Amino acid sequence: MAEEFPPPRARQASQVHLPAQLTSLVGRGPEIAQVGSLLSRPEVRLVTLSGSGGIGKTRLAVAVAAQVAADYPEGVLFVSLAGVRDPDQVMTAIAEAVGTTINRSSFEAVADHFAAKRALLILDNFEQVVAGAPDLTRLLTRCPGINMLVTSRVALRVIGEHEYLVPPLPVPSEDASALEVVQNSPAVKLFVERARSVRPDFTVNPSNAIDVASIARRLDGLPLAIELAAARLRMLTPAALFTQLGKSIDALGHGPQDLPARQRTLRATIDWSHELLTEDEKLIFRRLAVLAQNWSLEAAVDIAQLDLGATMSLLESLVEKSLLRIESDPEGEPRFRMLATVREYGQEKLREAGEFDALQDRHALHYRDLAEGLSPGLNGAGHGASMRRLDLEWENLRLAVLHFAETGQIVDMVRLTHDLWIYVWVRGHVAEVGEWMEKAGPPDPGVPAVALGRLIWLTGGVYFERGDHAEALAAFERSIEILSATDDQEGLAWALYLRAATLPAVDASAADLRDMYVDSLKRFRAIRSEWGETWAHTSLGLLAASSGNVEEAASHYRNCLEIAERLENRSMLAMAHTQLGFTHLAAGAVDQARDSMALAVEIHRTISYREGLVYTLEALVGLSMQEADASRAMIALGAAEATRDRLSLRPWPAAKWYVDFLVMTADAVVDPELVAARVTGREVDPLTAATIVLGQRL
């Protein structure tokens, strides 16, 4: 890595004038290499390192300059413009830095000095004198041997500029659980190094890894914020620090006294950027702060309450001034992101303007309507596209539901949650639905019957996933009673199906269950819910398999496959292959079972259906037992158990006997190697466990 080895120097060390660094640069090897490569191209003479305050533009510029110094025989010169406010004084500052005499004008003095030189100029903190940028291109034209590396929160927007947007440091993913993965994150490495300046013995260990990873994510990998947070470990544990960070950006405190005032606190850093905005830019900046994670142009237009043209122009300006970042979704459409700390600052401005409550309402209604528009696709054709779109919008959808719950808007909360039900089910967010319901509290007596009936069966769905089957059954029964008196055929169909799926927990007869599942199948067909139809087939298949009717079970799963393939519903496709594998296993067709389960695993590599992956792993336990490979069986079981625990998922009643059998058998094992294999399964990623069990290449 470039930052870990002494860089090459210019031919004479005295010609390299860079500020000495008192701390190491962490995690910027790729960026040093990329910017250095950019500067090495003959057609690139002016590179602007842009990015939000605290992103590390100056440190990166100095590191790059040191790395490429040998390419500039007449030297490398660092010019700080932090104290310059007048664009006309930029050339004066450069002249003073090189020590040249100003006889006519500062521009002419600098141009004469560099006229025949091969040199690199680093111009730091250009954002407040950006009106002076045209002088840079004039100087480059007059002096063909010089290159410039500029740091600025604002793009210069001059001919010949090559902008390099400095990214935050990579942070551990939400599902990163392995200690080594957390330790190797660049953001965590920086946190640890700076923490050791106040606590020399600090390390990331199993007891604090989750909190440290959460801190890095909360701060979006922003180096200044990470350094300020690390200094707080003088008094706080990582867990306590993370809690404080959720309250205010001021929890980060102050940095060293020898830093410029604008960098001593994160608030001062953002204040500096905010003061560069026009009034219109300030308006859209604070309004967009109500949005979370990332968002579409459509959402920005609706939330900002401006026309498309004005919104696009202002968004572009905020991107250029480093208060927004622009990304692309998988289809190439633009998405916008505001760093969490910047967003918190923007929300403070929104409250000061008296707009916060109204914008929260507008935000929630926008995402309620978006989910309603995607709901038909979730149930039928377009399932995959709808799931992908909801993946992009999830953080904002979650905020919208919470807002409805916390403000007592029960009807809207139920409407949005109902439209999201399939999504939260597939993605493993059902436990969160329970949290939403708890925040909302008991419904008022005046809640319309449809909303009340749906609320009750959604609550029953939460109980069902938790394994609280008696509570679930009572909720479904009550929901059916209410919805039967309305024209809500969709809500009634789901309440009836989920009641039937719960009844095996209380030993319902196979004949009664079959009649109920057949009725559900007809109801789902009537309302054109092909997602529901596949689940009715799945339940009929499980019932047939448990009765020893393998051919009937296989027929139902093939129906699932046909529907799933036609709809491009990969979640159901994976589940159908898993269940078909179970059926082959029951029939003694081990090779066919392995083929079906391998297909399911391959699909799981491309989707996020964690409950479905659990059932695939449990099927793989049975396959490994049939193949007399107890070690792989224990790995698969350990991975399934850990995932169930993490998501608070209990087996469906129809499958509970099988899962209980696996656990009981494993609990009786005393062989140390097999016990260790089960532990290994709990510690590895579930997809990795499935790959190991199938003997595939990782």
HUUR-V989050 format. One record per pair of residues at least 24 apart in sequence whose ideal C-beta (glycine too) atoms are under 10 Angstrom apart, sorted by the first residue. I is the first residue (numbers start at 1). J is the second residue. Records with the same first field share a line. If there is no record, write none. Layout:
BEGIN
I->J / J
END
This chain:
BEGIN
1->25 / 27 / 28 / 29 / 30 / 32 / 33
2->28 / 29 / 30 / 31 / 32 / 33 / 36 / 63 / 64 / 66 / 67
3->27 / 28 / 29 / 30 / 31 / 32 / 33 / 59 / 60 / 63 / 66 / 67
4->29
5->29 / 67
6->66
7->32 / 36 / 63 / 64 / 65 / 66 / 67 / 68 / 69 / 70
8->66 / 67 / 68 / 69 / 70 / 71
9->66 / 67 / 69 / 70 / 76
10->65 / 66 / 68 / 69 / 70 / 71 / 72 / 73 / 74 / 75 / 76 / 119 / 120
11->69 / 70 / 72 / 73 / 74 / 75
12->73 / 74 / 75
13->69
14->75
15->69 / 72 / 73 / 74 / 75 / 76 / 77 / 119
16->65 / 66 / 69 / 70 / 72 / 75 / 76 / 77 / 78 / 120
17->65 / 75 / 76 / 77 / 78 / 79 / 97 / 98 / 122
18->61 / 62 / 63 / 65 / 66 / 69 / 76 / 77 / 78 / 122
19->58 / 59 / 62 / 78 / 80 / 122 / 124
20->62
21->58 / 59 / 62 / 63 / 66
22->256 / 258
23->59 / 190 / 193 / 194 / 197 / 227 / 256
24->59 / 190 / 193 / 194
25->56 / 59 / 60 / 62 / 63 / 66 / 190 / 223
26->56 / 59 / 169 / 186 / 187 / 188 / 189 / 190 / 191 / 192 / 193 / 194 / 223 / 226 / 227
27->56 / 168 / 169 / 170 / 185 / 186 / 187 / 188 / 189 / 190 / 193 / 221 / 223 / 226
28->56 / 59 / 60 / 63 / 64 / 166 / 167 / 169 / 186 / 190 / 223
29->63 / 186
30->167 / 170 / 186
31->56 / 60 / 63 / 64 / 164 / 166 / 167 / 169
32->60 / 63 / 64 / 66 / 67 / 68
33->64 / 67
34->64 / 164
35->60 / 61 / 63 / 64 / 65 / 67 / 68 / 149 / 162 / 164 / 166
36->63 / 64 / 65 / 66 / 67 / 68 / 71
37->64 / 68
38->64 / 149 / 162 / 164
39->64 / 65 / 67 / 68 / 71 / 72 / 120 / 147 / 148 / 149 / 162 / 164
40->68 / 71 / 147
41->162
43->160 / 162
44->147 / 160 / 161 / 162
45->136 / 137 / 140 / 141 / 143 / 144 / 145 / 146 / 147 / 148 / 160 / 161 / 162
46->121 / 123 / 133 / 136 / 137 / 139 / 140 / 146 / 147 / 148 / 149 / 150 / 156 / 158 / 159 / 160 / 161 / 162 / 163
47->147 / 148 / 149 / 150 / 151 / 161 / 162 / 163 / 164
48->123 / 126 / 133 / 136 / 148 / 149 / 150 / 151 / 152 / 154 / 155 / 156 / 157 / 158 / 161 / 162 / 163 / 164 / 165
49->122 / 124 / 126 / 149 / 150 / 151 / 152 / 163 / 164 / 165 / 166
50->126 / 127 / 150 / 151 / 152 / 153 / 154 / 155 / 156 / 161 / 163 / 164 / 165 / 166 / 319 / 320 / 321 / 322
51->151 / 152 / 153 / 163 / 164 / 165 / 166 / 167 / 168 / 222 / 322 / 325
52->153 / 165 / 166 / 168 / 220 / 222 / 224 / 269 / 270 / 273 / 321 / 322 / 323 / 324 / 325 / 338 / 339 / 341 / 342
53->127 / 153 / 222 / 224 / 262 / 263 / 266 / 268 / 269 / 270 / 271 / 272 / 273 / 274 / 322 / 323 / 339 / 341 / 342
54->168 / 219 / 222 / 223 / 224 / 225 / 226 / 227 / 228 / 255 / 262 / 263 / 265 / 266 / 268 / 269 / 270 / 272 / 273 / 339 / 341 / 342
55->151 / 153 / 165 / 166 / 167 / 168 / 169 / 220 / 221 / 222 / 223 / 224 / 225 / 269 / 322 / 339
56->151 / 166 / 167 / 168 / 169 / 190 / 222 / 223 / 224 / 226 / 227
57->124 / 125 / 126 / 127 / 149 / 150 / 151 / 152 / 153 / 164 / 166 / 223 / 322
58->82 / 122 / 124 / 125 / 151 / 260 / 263
59->151 / 166 / 223
60->149 / 151 / 164 / 166 / 223
61->122 / 123 / 124 / 149 / 150 / 151 / 166
62->122 / 124 / 149 / 151
64->120 / 122 / 149 / 164
65->120 / 121 / 122 / 149
68->120 / 147 / 149
69->120
71->118 / 120 / 147
72->117 / 118 / 119 / 120 / 121 / 145 / 146 / 147
73->117 / 118 / 119 / 145
74->113 / 114 / 116 / 117 / 118 / 119 / 120 / 145 / 146
75->114 / 117 / 118 / 119 / 120 / 121
76->119 / 120 / 121 / 122 / 147 / 149
77->114 / 119 / 120 / 121 / 122 / 123 / 146
78->120 / 121 / 122 / 123 / 124 / 149
79->121 / 122 / 123 / 124 / 125 / 126 / 148 / 150
80->122 / 123 / 124 / 125 / 151 / 260
81->123 / 124 / 125 / 126 / 127 / 128 / 129 / 132 / 150 / 151 / 152
82->124 / 125 / 126 / 128 / 260 / 261 / 262 / 263
83->125 / 128 / 260
84->123 / 125 / 126 / 128 / 129 / 132
85->128 / 129
86->128 / 129 / 131 / 132
87->126 / 128 / 129 / 130 / 131 / 132 / 133 / 134 / 135
88->129 / 131 / 132 / 135
89->129 / 132
90->123 / 126 / 129 / 130 / 131 / 132 / 133 / 135 / 136 / 139
91->132 / 135 / 136 / 138 / 139
93->123 / 129 / 132
94->121 / 123 / 135 / 136 / 139
97->121 / 123
106->135
107->135 / 138 / 139 / 142
108->142
110->135 / 139 / 142 / 143 / 146
111->135 / 138 / 139 / 141 / 142 / 143 / 146
112->142 / 143
113->143 / 146
114->139 / 140 / 142 / 143 / 144 / 145 / 146
115->142 / 143 / 144 / 145 / 146
116->143 / 144 / 145
117->143 / 144 / 145 / 146
118->143 / 144 / 145 / 146 / 147
119->143 / 145 / 146 / 147 / 148
120->146 / 147 / 148 / 149
121->146 / 147 / 148 / 149 / 150
122->147 / 148 / 149 / 150 / 151
123->148 / 149 / 150 / 151 / 152 / 156
124->149 / 150 / 151 / 152
125->150 / 151 / 152 / 153 / 260 / 262 / 272
126->150 / 151 / 152 / 153 / 154 / 156
127->151 / 152 / 153 / 154 / 155 / 156 / 272 / 273 / 276 / 321 / 322
128->152 / 153 / 154 / 272 / 275 / 276
130->154 / 155 / 156 / 157 / 158 / 276 / 320 / 321
131->156
132->156
133->157 / 158 / 161
134->158 / 159
136->160 / 161
137->161
152->320 / 321 / 322
153->269 / 272 / 273 / 276 / 320 / 321 / 322 / 323
154->273 / 276 / 317 / 320 / 321 / 322 / 323
155->316 / 317 / 319 / 320 / 321 / 322
156->320
157->320
163->320
165->319 / 322 / 325 / 326
166->223 / 322
167->221 / 325
168->216 / 219 / 220 / 221 / 222 / 223 / 225 / 226 / 325 / 339
169->216 / 219 / 220 / 221 / 222 / 223 / 226
170->216 / 221
171->213 / 214 / 215 / 216 / 217 / 218 / 219 / 220 / 221 / 222 / 226
172->209 / 210 / 212 / 213 / 214 / 216 / 217 / 221
173->213 / 217
174->213 / 214 / 217
175->608 / 610 / 646 / 685 / 686
176->209 / 210 / 213 / 216 / 217 / 685
177->209 / 210 / 213 / 642 / 646 / 683 / 684 / 685
178->209 / 683 / 684 / 685 / 688
179->204 / 205 / 206 / 209 / 210 / 213 / 683
180->204 / 209
181->209 / 213 / 685
182->206 / 208 / 209 / 210 / 212 / 213 / 216
183->209 / 212 / 213
185->212 / 213 / 216 / 217 / 221
186->216 / 221 / 223 / 226
187->212 / 213 / 215 / 216 / 217 / 219 / 220 / 221 / 222 / 223 / 225 / 226
188->212 / 213 / 215 / 216 / 221 / 226
189->216 / 226
190->216 / 221 / 223 / 226 / 227 / 230
191->215 / 216 / 219 / 223 / 226 / 227 / 229 / 230 / 233 / 238
192->226 / 230 / 233
193->226 / 227 / 230
194->223 / 226 / 227 / 228 / 229 / 230 / 231 / 233
195->226 / 227 / 229 / 230 / 231 / 232 / 233 / 234 / 238 / 241
196->230 / 233
197->227 / 230 / 231 / 233 / 234 / 256
198->230 / 231 / 232 / 233 / 234 / 235
199->230 / 231 / 233 / 234
202->230 / 233 / 238
204->238
207->237 / 238 / 239
208->237 / 238 / 239 / 242
209->238
210->238 / 239 / 242
211->237 / 238 / 239 / 240 / 241 / 242 / 243
212->238 / 239 / 241 / 242
213->238 / 242
214->238 / 239 / 241 / 242 / 243 / 245 / 246
215->239 / 241 / 242 / 245
216->242
217->242 / 340
218->242 / 245 / 246 / 340 / 341
219->245 / 249 / 252 / 266 / 339 / 340 / 341
220->325 / 337 / 338 / 339 / 340 / 341 / 342 / 343
221->339
222->266 / 269 / 339 / 340 / 341 / 342
224->252 / 255 / 259 / 263 / 264 / 265 / 266 / 269 / 341
225->249 / 252 / 266 / 269 / 339 / 340 / 341
226->252
227->252 / 255 / 256 / 259 / 263
228->252 / 253 / 254 / 255 / 256 / 263 / 264 / 265 / 266 / 269
229->253 / 266
231->255 / 256
245->340 / 341 / 344
246->344
247->344
248->344 / 348
249->340 / 341 / 342 / 343 / 344 / 345 / 348
250->344
252->341
266->341 / 342 / 344 / 345
267->341 / 344 / 345 / 348
269->341 / 342 / 345
270->323 / 339 / 341 / 342 / 344 / 345 / 346 / 348 / 349
271->345
273->318 / 321 / 322 / 323 / 342 / 345
274->321 / 323 / 342 / 345 / 346 / 349
276->317 / 321 / 322 / 323
277->314 / 317 / 318 / 321 / 323
278->314 / 317 / 321
280->306 / 310 / 313 / 314 / 317
281->313 / 314 / 315 / 317 / 318 / 321 / 323
282->314 / 318 / 346 / 349 / 353
283->314 / 349 / 350 / 353 / 355
284->310 / 311 / 313 / 314 / 315 / 317 / 318 / 324 / 346
285->314 / 315 / 317 / 318 / 321 / 323 / 324 / 338 / 342 / 343 / 345 / 346 / 349 / 350
286->345 / 346 / 347 / 348 / 349 / 350 / 351 / 352 / 353 / 355 / 356 / 359
287->346 / 349 / 350 / 353 / 355 / 356 / 358 / 359 / 362 / 363
288->314 / 315 / 318 / 323 / 324 / 336 / 338 / 343 / 346 / 350 / 359
289->323 / 338 / 342 / 343 / 344 / 345 / 346 / 347 / 348 / 349 / 350 / 351 / 356 / 359
290->343 / 346 / 347 / 350 / 355 / 356 / 358 / 359 / 360 / 361 / 362 / 363 / 364 / 366 / 396 / 399 / 403
291->336 / 337 / 338 / 343 / 346 / 359 / 363 / 366 / 367 / 395 / 396 / 399
292->337 / 338 / 340 / 343 / 363 / 393 / 394 / 395 / 396 / 397 / 398 / 399 / 400
293->335 / 337 / 338 / 340 / 343 / 392 / 393 / 394 / 395 / 396 / 398 / 399
294->324 / 325 / 326 / 327 / 329 / 334 / 335 / 336 / 337 / 338 / 392 / 393 / 395 / 396
295->334 / 335 / 336 / 337 / 338 / 363 / 366 / 367 / 392 / 393 / 395 / 396
296->329 / 333 / 334 / 335 / 336 / 370 / 389 / 392 / 393 / 396
297->333 / 334 / 335 / 336
298->333 / 366 / 370
299->335 / 336 / 363 / 366 / 367 / 370 / 393 / 396
300->324 / 334 / 335 / 336
301->366
302->362 / 363 / 365 / 366 / 367 / 369 / 370
303->359 / 362 / 363 / 366 / 396
304->359 / 362
305->358 / 359 / 362
329->388 / 389 / 391 / 392
330->388 / 389 / 391 / 392
331->385 / 388 / 389 / 392
333->392
335->392 / 393
357->403 / 407
360->399 / 400 / 402 / 403 / 406 / 407
361->400 / 403 / 404 / 407 / 409 / 412
363->396 / 399 / 400 / 403
364->396 / 397 / 399 / 400 / 401 / 402 / 403 / 404 / 407 / 409 / 412 / 413 / 416
365->400 / 403 / 404 / 409 / 412 / 416
366->393 / 396 / 400
367->393 / 394 / 396 / 397 / 398 / 399 / 400 / 401 / 403 / 404 / 416 / 420
368->397 / 400 / 401 / 403 / 404 / 409 / 412 / 413 / 415 / 416 / 417 / 419 / 420
369->400 / 415 / 416 / 419
370->396 / 397 / 400 / 416 / 419
371->397 / 400 / 401 / 415 / 416 / 417 / 418 / 419 / 420 / 423
372->415 / 416 / 418 / 419 / 420
373->419
374->419 / 420 / 422 / 423
375->415 / 416 / 418 / 419 / 420 / 421 / 422 / 423 / 490
376->419 / 528 / 529
377->422 / 531 / 567
378->419 / 420 / 421 / 422 / 423 / 425 / 426 / 529 / 531 / 569
379->421 / 422 / 490 / 524 / 527 / 528 / 529 / 530 / 531 / 532 / 533 / 567
380->528 / 529 / 530 / 531 / 532 / 533 / 563 / 566 / 567 / 569
381->528 / 530 / 566 / 567 / 568 / 569
382->567 / 568 / 569
383->422 / 423 / 426 / 530 / 531 / 564 / 567 / 568 / 569 / 570 / 571 / 572
384->567 / 568 / 569 / 570 / 571 / 573 / 607
385->568
386->422 / 423 / 569
387->422 / 423 / 426 / 427 / 569 / 570 / 571 / 607 / 608 / 609
388->607
389->423
390->419 / 420 / 422 / 423 / 424 / 426 / 427
391->423 / 427 / 608
393->423
394->420 / 423 / 424 / 427 / 429
397->423 / 424 / 429
398->424 / 429 / 432 / 436
401->432 / 433 / 435 / 436 / 439 / 440
402->432 / 435 / 436 / 439 / 440
404->436 / 439 / 440
405->435 / 436 / 437 / 438 / 439 / 440 / 441
406->436 / 439 / 440 / 441
407->439 / 440
408->439 / 440 / 441 / 443 / 444
409->440
410->437 / 440 / 441 / 442 / 443 / 444 / 446 / 447 / 448 / 451 / 452 / 455
411->443 / 444 / 446 / 447 / 448 / 450 / 451 / 452 / 454 / 455
412->451
413->437 / 439 / 440 / 443 / 451 / 455 / 458
414->440 / 443 / 447 / 448 / 450 / 451 / 452 / 453 / 454 / 455 / 456 / 458 / 491
415->450 / 451 / 454
417->454 / 455 / 458 / 461
418->450 / 451 / 454 / 455 / 457 / 458 / 488 / 490 / 491 / 494
420->458
421->454 / 457 / 458 / 461 / 494 / 531
422->494 / 529 / 531 / 532 / 535 / 571
424->458 / 461 / 462 / 465
425->461 / 465 / 531 / 535 / 571 / 609 / 611
426->531 / 569 / 570 / 571 / 572 / 575 / 607 / 608 / 609 / 610 / 611 / 612
427->571 / 607 / 608 / 609 / 610 / 611 / 647
428->465 / 608 / 609 / 610 / 611 / 612 / 613 / 614 / 643 / 646 / 647 / 648 / 649
429->610 / 647
430->458 / 461 / 462 / 463 / 464 / 465 / 466 / 611 / 647 / 648 / 649
431->462 / 465 / 466 / 646 / 647 / 648 / 649
432->462
433->458 / 459 / 461 / 462 / 465
434->458 / 459 / 461 / 462 / 463 / 465 / 466 / 648
435->462
436->462
437->462
438->462
448->486
449->482 / 483 / 485 / 486 / 488
450->482 / 483 / 485 / 486 / 487 / 488 / 490 / 491 / 492
451->482 / 486 / 488 / 491
452->478 / 479 / 482 / 483 / 486
453->478 / 479 / 480 / 481 / 482 / 483 / 484 / 485 / 486 / 488 / 491 / 492 / 495
454->479 / 482 / 483 / 486 / 488 / 490 / 491 / 492 / 494 / 495
455->479 / 482 / 491
456->480 / 481 / 482 / 483 / 491 / 495
457->482 / 483 / 491 / 492 / 494 / 495 / 496 / 497 / 498 / 499
458->491 / 494 / 495 / 498
460->494 / 495 / 498 / 499 / 502
461->494 / 495 / 498 / 502
462->648
463->498 / 502
464->498 / 499 / 501 / 502 / 505 / 650 / 652 / 653
465->611 / 647 / 648 / 649 / 650 / 652
466->648 / 649 / 650
467->505 / 644 / 648 / 649 / 650 / 651 / 652 / 653 / 656
468->502 / 505 / 650
469->501 / 502 / 503 / 504 / 505 / 506 / 650 / 652 / 653 / 656
470->502 / 505 / 506
471->502
472->498 / 499 / 501 / 502 / 505 / 653
473->498 / 499 / 502 / 503 / 505 / 506 / 653
474->499 / 502
475->499 / 502
476->500 / 501 / 502 / 503
477->502
488->527
489->523 / 524 / 526 / 527 / 529
490->523 / 524 / 526 / 527 / 528 / 529 / 532
491->527
492->523 / 527
493->519 / 520 / 521 / 522 / 523 / 524 / 525 / 526 / 527 / 529 / 532 / 536
494->520 / 523 / 524 / 527 / 529 / 532 / 535
496->520 / 523 / 524
497->521 / 523 / 524 / 529 / 532 / 535 / 536 / 539
498->535
500->536 / 539 / 543 / 654
501->535 / 536 / 538 / 539 / 542 / 652 / 653 / 654
502->652 / 653 / 654
503->653 / 654
504->539 / 542 / 543 / 546 / 652 / 653 / 654 / 655 / 656 / 657
505->652 / 653 / 654 / 656
506->653
507->653
508->653
510->543 / 544 / 546 / 547
511->543
513->539 / 540 / 542 / 543 / 546 / 654
514->539 / 540 / 543 / 544 / 547
516->543
517->541 / 542 / 543 / 556
521->556 / 559
530->563 / 564 / 566 / 567 / 569 / 572
531->563 / 564 / 567 / 569 / 571 / 572
533->559 / 560 / 563 / 572
534->559 / 560 / 561 / 562 / 563 / 564 / 567 / 569 / 571 / 572 / 573 / 575 / 576
535->560 / 572 / 575
536->560
537->561 / 562 / 563 / 572 / 576 / 579
538->572 / 575 / 576 / 578 / 579 / 652 / 654
539->652 / 654
541->576 / 579 / 580 / 582 / 583 / 654
542->579 / 582 / 583 / 652 / 653 / 654 / 655 / 658
543->654
544->583
545->579 / 582 / 583 / 585 / 586 / 587 / 654
546->586 / 654 / 655 / 657 / 658
548->586 / 587
549->583
550->582 / 583 / 584 / 585 / 586 / 587 / 588 / 589
551->583 / 587
552->583
553->579 / 580 / 582 / 583 / 586 / 587
554->579 / 580 / 583 / 584 / 586 / 587
555->583
556->580 / 583
557->581 / 582 / 583 / 584 / 596
558->583
561->596 / 599
564->603
569->607
570->603 / 604 / 606 / 607 / 609 / 612
571->603 / 604 / 607 / 608 / 609 / 611 / 612
572->603 / 609 / 612
573->599 / 600 / 603 / 607 / 609 / 612
574->599 / 600 / 601 / 602 / 603 / 604 / 605 / 606 / 607 / 609 / 612 / 613 / 615 / 616
575->600 / 603 / 604 / 609 / 611 / 612 / 613 / 615 / 616
576->600 / 603 / 612
577->601 / 602 / 603 / 604 / 612 / 616 / 619
578->603 / 604 / 612 / 613 / 614 / 615 / 616 / 617 / 618 / 619 / 620
579->615 / 616 / 619 / 655
580->619
581->616 / 619 / 620 / 622 / 623
582->615 / 616 / 618 / 619 / 622 / 623 / 655 / 658
584->623
585->619 / 622 / 623 / 625 / 626
586->622
588->626
590->623 / 626 / 627
593->619 / 620 / 622 / 623 / 626 / 627
594->620 / 623 / 624 / 626 / 627 / 694 / 695
596->623
597->622 / 623 / 690 / 693 / 694
598->623 / 690 / 691 / 694 / 695 / 696
600->690
601->687 / 690 / 691 / 693 / 694 / 696
602->690 / 694 / 696
604->686 / 687 / 690
605->687 / 690 / 691
610->643 / 644 / 646 / 647 / 649 / 686
611->643 / 644 / 647 / 649 / 651 / 652
613->639 / 640 / 643 / 686 / 687 / 689 / 690
614->639 / 640 / 641 / 642 / 643 / 644 / 647 / 649 / 651 / 659 / 686
615->640 / 651 / 652 / 655 / 658 / 659
616->640 / 686 / 687 / 690 / 693
617->641 / 642 / 643 / 644 / 681 / 686 / 687 / 689 / 690 / 693
618->644 / 651 / 655 / 658 / 659 / 662 / 663
619->658 / 690
620->689 / 690 / 692 / 693 / 694
621->658 / 659 / 661 / 662 / 663 / 665 / 666 / 681 / 693
622->658 / 661 / 662
623->693 / 694
624->693 / 694
625->662 / 665
627->693 / 695
629->693 / 695
630->665 / 666 / 669 / 671 / 673 / 674 / 677
631->671 / 673 / 674 / 676 / 677 / 678 / 680 / 681 / 692 / 693
632->677 / 681 / 689 / 692 / 693 / 694 / 695
633->662 / 665 / 666 / 669 / 674 / 677 / 678 / 681 / 693
634->662 / 665 / 666 / 669 / 671 / 673 / 674 / 675 / 676 / 677 / 678 / 679 / 680 / 681 / 693
635->674 / 676 / 677 / 678 / 679 / 680 / 681 / 682 / 683 / 684 / 688 / 689 / 690 / 692 / 693
636->662 / 677 / 678 / 681 / 686 / 689 / 690 / 692 / 693 / 694
637->662 / 663 / 665 / 666 / 677 / 678 / 681 / 682 / 689 / 693
638->666 / 675 / 676 / 677 / 678 / 679 / 680 / 681 / 682 / 683 / 684 / 686 / 689
639->678 / 680 / 681 / 682 / 683 / 684 / 685 / 686 / 687 / 688 / 689 / 690 / 692 / 693
640->681 / 682 / 686 / 689 / 690
641->666 / 678 / 681 / 682
642->678 / 679 / 681 / 682 / 683 / 684 / 685 / 686 / 689
643->681 / 682 / 685 / 686 / 689
645->682
646->682 / 686
END
